[in-house]
């Protein structure tokens, strides 16, 4: 989490979601999806990396 807080814009956009405002990173086997707006970070979800990409759309 500290790495996301320090520099959230270095992470790539989440390609599994239709909108491009979300970013993603991994921690061990977990995928963390978040957005940055006005220096405020909102965690959309923390998913197992083993889940199907179709389950990502249920987050938004």
TORKOLFI-952005 format. One line per field, with one value per residue: residue in three letters; residue number from 1; z, x, y of N, C-alpha, C in turn. Coordinates in steps of 0.001 Angstrom, whole numbers, plus 500000, padded with zeros to 6 digits. Atoms other than C-alpha are relative to their C-alpha. Layout:
BEGIN
residu <- c(Ala,...) .
num <- c(NUM,...) .
nw <- c(Z,...) .
nu <- c(X,...) .
nv <- c(Y,...) .
caw <- c(Z,...) .
cau <- c(X,...) .
cav <- c(Y,...) .
cw <- c(Z,...) .
cu <- c(X,...) .
cv <- c(Y,...) .
***
This chain:
BEGIN
residu <- c(Unk,Unk,Unk,Unk,Unk,Unk,Unk,Unk,Unk,Unk,Unk,Unk,Unk,Unk,Unk,Unk,Unk,Unk,Unk,Unk,Unk,Unk,Unk,Unk,Unk,Unk,Unk,Unk,Unk,Unk,Unk,Unk,Unk,Unk,Unk,Unk,Unk,Unk,Unk,Unk,Unk,Unk,Unk,Unk,Unk,Unk,Unk,Unk,Unk,Unk,Unk,Unk,Unk,Unk,Unk,Unk,Unk,Unk,Unk,Unk) .
num <- c(1,2,3,4,5,6,7,8,9,10,11,12,13,14,15,16,17,18,19,20,21,22,23,24,25,26,27,28,29,30,31,32,33,34,35,36,37,38,39,40,41,42,43,44,45,46,47,48,49,50,51,52,53,54,55,56,57,58,59,60) .
nw <- c(500000,499938,501345,500729,499440,500353,501415,500594,501451,500719,500296,501293,500004,499953,501332,499888,499759,501183,499800,499827,498831,498963,500136,499344,499586,499361,498774,499932,500971,499969,500931,499341,500977,499306,500824,499384,500380,499140,498978,499113,500547,499637,500364,500557,499590,499889,500536,500195,501358,500681,500466,501415,500250,500065,498658,499722,500375,498903,499023,500265) .
nu <- c(500811,499154,499508,501097,500164,498847,499998,501061,500114,499050,500651,500691,501454,500613,500518,501153,501199,500268,499564,498546,499621,499510,498646,499873,498701,500104,499275,500008,500974,501162,500065,500597,500512,500248,500026,499411,500709,499615,499077,500746,499963,501140,499813,501230,500094,498823,500478,499038,499478,500481,501379,500197,500095,501406,500447,499558,501066,500962,499524,500458) .
nv <- c(498805,498814,499693,499358,498658,499174,499639,500818,499865,500856,501275,500008,499970,501325,500312,500888,499204,499180,498623,499942,499212,500898,500532,501297,500499,501309,500283,501464,500527,499121,498885,498840,499046,498740,498795,498814,498781,498870,500520,500899,501355,500830,501400,500570,501390,500859,501268,501076,500007,501200,499788,499698,498561,499588,499623,498641,499070,499931,499027,498627) .
caw <- c(500000,500783,497223,495812,498127,497290,493503,492264,488671,487866,487702,484434,483546,484212,480789,482086,482799,480098,481609,481756,485067,487064,487638,488763,490586,492027,495459,495669,494079,494597,492034,493467,491383,492344,491018,491715,491749,493133,495099,496697,496183,496168,496224,493954,494832,495781,493752,493598,490549,489690,488949,485435,483857,483409,487192,487083,485431,488513,490463,488712) .
cau <- c(500000,502790,504113,500707,500455,503959,503550,500174,500583,503427,500990,499360,495732,493467,492827,490104,487673,485932,486884,490503,490398,491376,494914,496161,499054,499813,500892,501837,498798,496427,495386,494660,492489,492330,491706,493379,491419,492750,495503,492874,493285,490197,490617,488007,488844,491409,490965,492657,494905,493317,489884,488536,488716,484928,484551,486318,483326,481239,483354,482037) .
cav <- c(500000,502418,502135,503043,506047,507288,507241,505971,507138,504738,501820,500805,501332,498380,496860,494529,497375,499431,502791,503923,505802,502728,501488,498100,496540,493133,492043,488372,486650,489589,492167,495623,497947,501616,505105,508432,511666,514940,513166,510901,507142,504935,501157,499606,496034,493437,490270,486930,486793,483453,484947,485270,488711,488739,489053,492436,494094,493336,495833,498926) .
cw <- c(500000,498627,499166,500467,499550,498548,499239,498472,499222,499584,498725,500175,499979,498658,500039,500266,498825,500125,500341,501209,501107,499677,500767,500368,500636,501270,500256,498972,499898,498976,500687,498920,500752,499004,500808,499489,501011,501196,501043,499328,500534,499503,499522,500437,500082,499633,499961,498548,499184,499453,498516,499815,499908,501370,500356,499729,501098,501031,499776,499776) .
cu <- c(500854,500525,498926,499842,501129,499963,498951,499954,500998,499363,499168,498484,499473,499328,498748,498694,499786,500459,501484,500431,500590,501398,500073,501449,499791,500827,499842,499010,498759,500132,499243,499603,499593,499891,500576,499233,500345,500840,499299,499936,498806,500258,498658,499829,501350,499528,501114,500445,499523,498582,499968,499846,498558,499476,500409,498881,498944,500397,499422,498512) .
cv <- c(501258,500390,500686,501441,500922,500464,499188,500027,499157,498679,500103,500054,498577,499723,499129,500739,500949,501454,500023,500829,499137,499492,498690,499716,498633,499972,498507,499465,500884,501112,501134,500999,501263,501144,501156,501211,501083,499554,499127,498629,499216,498584,499451,498551,499331,498602,498973,500025,498825,500158,500304,501511,500481,500426,501424,500994,500137,501045,501390,500059) .
***
